[in-house]
Amino acid sequence: MSTVYIGGYTPDTGGAGAGVTVAARAETGALTEVGGAAVSGPSFLAAHPTLPVLYAVGEAPHGTITALAATDDPERLATRSSGGDSPCHVAVADRWLAVANYGDGMVALHALDDDGLFTGPPLLFPGYGSGPDSDRQRGPHAHQAVFEAGILYVTDLGADQIRQWRVQAEVTELEPLVLTPGTGPRHLTSAPTGWFVTGELDGQVHAFDPKWHPIGQFAASGRDSANYPSHIQLHRDRLYVANRGPNTISVFDPETFKMLAEVDCGGDWPRHFAIDGDDLYVANQRSGGVACFRLTGGVPEPTGRVLAVPTPTCVLL
């Protein structure tokens, strides 16, 4: 058995239906709820790379970041302000924790001590800029934080940018990467060939070489419906994309950009997914469940197993 943590917009009550749902994962891939932790609106989770500490961003009523013991019954260790409004993503690397605050675009870097707890005031980097979509891009909206080779990358859906910082003993902000207006970058993933970014507003996957020069783009879904792609992840030699609207998971060859498969996600509004080995789990936000798939030749095949979770938004394996 291994432990899976699931975040979502759920009540701050604890126990069954708690903010963070804890599930046991069997060898078959099946999930069984075993506990929970009371955290208000934990829309995204991250684990410390070396310590048994779990972090959850909470969007309501005020932006928070909470450290929890990574157990079946997570104990709250510390809570502080996320540094901005409506945090939607968190990432951890060694002694730094980064929070992407969607509401105001603020990027916050929190230092961590030897126990993985917050120390000192956070470094705050205000968002700036806007885009052509009058409904979604009136201002900055930081959406995902990713540490990669000493650099922190943050997608900004509102400003059509990927902001970046060199994170070492000191933190230095670098020039942002500017994307085509109206892209609405949401999530990104690295690959041997470079980078892939989902455009939530244009429905495309944007490909870049290792130095972030654009090398192509392709539709995230082949279905004939409006699409708002969310998470993207490279696993083995396949690229996976979650599509909200068509409610599918697409599979691509990351070198040729050819779509290899597109399968139903097992619910409504796939906000996030996670992959480990041959198991893929999809957090279907609107239908309230985490659907379990088994990869066969890289293609997700439904197992028929769904763990009921109210409004799941994140799966952490």
N, C-alpha and C positions, 0 to 999 in steps of 0.2 A: 504494500500500500504506500502511496505517496499523498501529499497534501496539496490541495488546490484552493486558492483564495479567489473569491468572486466579489467584485464591487458593483455598486449600483445606487440608484436613487431610492433608497429604502429607509424606513423609520429608524430613529435613534432609540431603539428599544432593547436590543440585545436578544440572545436566544434565536429561536426560529424566526426567519424573516428579518434578521438583524442587518445593519448597514453593510458589514462585511460577512459574507457567508463562507464557512469553511466546509470543504468536502473532502472525503477520502476517495482516492482514485485507485481502482482495482487494476490487476494486470490486463483484464479485458477492456479497460478504458472506461468502464462504468463509474459514475460519480454517485456518492451517497453523502448527504448532508450530515455533518457530525458536530457542528458548533457554529458560533458566530461572535461578532464583536460589535458593540454599539458605537457607531460612528455616523454622524449626520452626512448623508449624501456623498458617500465615498465613490466618486465617479472614476477614479483611477488609482491603481496600486502599483507598488514597486517593492522589491526585496533588496536588502543590503547584500552586496556581493560576497561577503565573508562572515557576517554576523547574523544571528537568528533574530533579525529585526525586520519588520514590515512597515511600510509607509503608505498612508492613505490621504489623498486630498479630498477635502469636503467643500462642496460648493455653497451650502446653505446652513444657517442663515447668513454667515459671514465666511469668507474664504479661510480655510484652515489647512494645516498639514499636521497629521498625527502619526506618532511612532508607536508601534505595537509589538509585543512579543510574538514571534512567528511560531505559534503553537495551535493546537486544535481549539483552544479557548483563549484567543489573544487578549492579553492584558494591555490596557492603555498605559504607555510609558511616559508620553509627553505630547502636548498639543500647543501649537502656536499659530499665529497668523501666517497665511500662505504668502503674504506680501503683496497681494493684489485681490482682484475681484473675480469670483467664479473660476477657481483653478480647475483644470480639466486633465492635466497630465503631470506626472512626476517621474524623475529618473535619478539614479544614484550611481556614483562612481567614487570608490574609495572614501575620501573625506568630504565629498561635496554632494549635495542634493539639490536638484534643479526643479523648479515648479513653473509650469506654463499657466498663466492666469488669462483665461479667455476673455473675461469681461472687459478688462482695460488694457490687455496686451502686455502687462507687466511680467517680466522674467525675473524670478527671485532665485538667488543662489544661497543656500543655507549650509554653513560649515557644520561638520559632524565630529564628535569627540571619539575617544577610543571605544566607547560603548555604543556608538552609532546614534547618539542623541544630539540634539541641536545645541550649538555653542556659539555665543556671540550674536550680534545683530546680522541679519541677512544682507547680502549685496543686492540692491534693487536696480533694475534696468528698465526704465519706462518704454512702453511701445510707442510707435509713431507711424504715421502714414495711413493711407486708405486705398480703396480700389473702386472700380466702376460699378459694382453691384450695390445699388442704393439701399437694399435691404440688409445685406450681410457684410458690407465693407465700408461702412461709414467711419470706422476707426480700426485700430489694430486689434487683433484677436490671436494671441499666442495659443497654439493648439497642441504641440508635442515637443518634448525635450529629449534629445538623444546625445549621449556621450560616445565619442568615437575617436580613438587615438589622440587623446588629450584635447580634443575640440568638443565644445558643446554646440549642437545645432538645435535651433528652435524654429519650427514652422510658424509663420504668421498668416493666418487665413485672410485677415482683414486688409493687410498691406501688401499681399502678394510677394512676400519675402521669406527667405530663410536666413535668420540672424545667426551669428556665430561668435564664439568666444574661445580664446585660448585659455584653458584652465590648468594652471600649474600652482606653484606656491603663490603666485599672484594671478589675478584674472584680468585678461585684456580683451576688450570687445574689438572684433574685426569688422571689416566692411560687409554689409549684408549681401546675400545673393538675391538678385532681383529676377522675378519670374514674369511671364506674360501677364498683363493686366486681366483680371477676371479668373485666374487659375483657382484661387482659393486653396492654397496648399494646406493639407491636413496632417498626413503622416508620411514618414519617409523610412527607407531601409537601405542599407548598404549592400553591395554585391561585389564580386571580383571585377566586374566590368565597370563599376562606378556606383551610381545612386538611382533610386526610383522614388518618385513622389506622387502621392494621390492628389488630384485636383478635385476637391469637394464640389466646387462650383462649375467646373467645365466637364466633369465626368471622365477625365482623361488620366492616364498614368504617364508621367513625364520622366524620361530617362536622361541621365547625365553621365559623363565619363568621370574618372576619379578626381579630376580637377574642377568638376562642376561645369563643364562645357556641355550644352544641350546636344544630345545625339538622336533624339526622336521622341515621339509620343504616340500613344495608342489608346483606343477606347477601353475603359475598365470593364465594360459589359457589352455583350452582343445582343442583349434583349432590347426590344423596342419600347422603352419606357424611360421616364426621367430617372437619372441615377445620381446619387450623392455618395461616391465611394468613401469609405472610412479607413479601416486599417489595411496595411500592406506589410507583407513579410516574406523574406526569402528563406526557404527551407530546402536543404540539399540542393538540387539543381532545378528547383521550380519556384516561381514567383506567385504568391497568393494574394488576392485582393477581395475585400468584402464590399458588396454593393447594396446600398440602401435604396429602396425603390423597386428594383428588380428582385431584391431579396435573394441574392445569390453569392456564391464564392467562385471567383474566376481563377483559373490556373494558366500561367503563361511560361513559355520558354524565355528566360531572362536574356538570352543572347540574340535570338531572332525576333523577339516580341510577339511570336505567334501564340494565339490562344489555343490551349490544349484541351480545355474543358471548362464548362460553366454549370454548376450544380445548385439546386435550391438549398438555401441556408438552414432549412428546418424550422423556420419561424418568421417573425416580422422585424425588420430594421436591424440588421447585423451591425452592431456598434463596434464590436471588437472580436478578435479570435486569438487563440494561442495554439501552438503546435509543439509537440514533443514526440520524437520517434515517429510512429505511425498513427498517433492520435491527434485529432484536431477538434477543438472545442469552440463553438460560436456563441457569443453573448447576444441573443436576440432581444433587444431592449423593449420593444413594444408588445411582443407576445409573451414576455415573461418566462424565459427559460434558457438554459445553456444546452445546446444540441451537441451530441457526440458523434463524430465521424471517424472512420478508419481509412487511412490512405492506402490505396491499392494502385501501384504504379504511379504514385504521386497524385492520384485523383481522389478527392474526398468521397467516400461512400457512406450514406447514412446507416447508423446502427439501430435507429428507432428509439434510442435512449435519450431522454431529455430530463435534465434536473430542473425542477420548477424553482425559479428565483424571481422575485419581483423586480422588474425593470433592470436587468443586468446590463452593465456597461463595460466591464473589464474582467478578463480571466487571467489569473497569474498562476503559472505552473511552477 
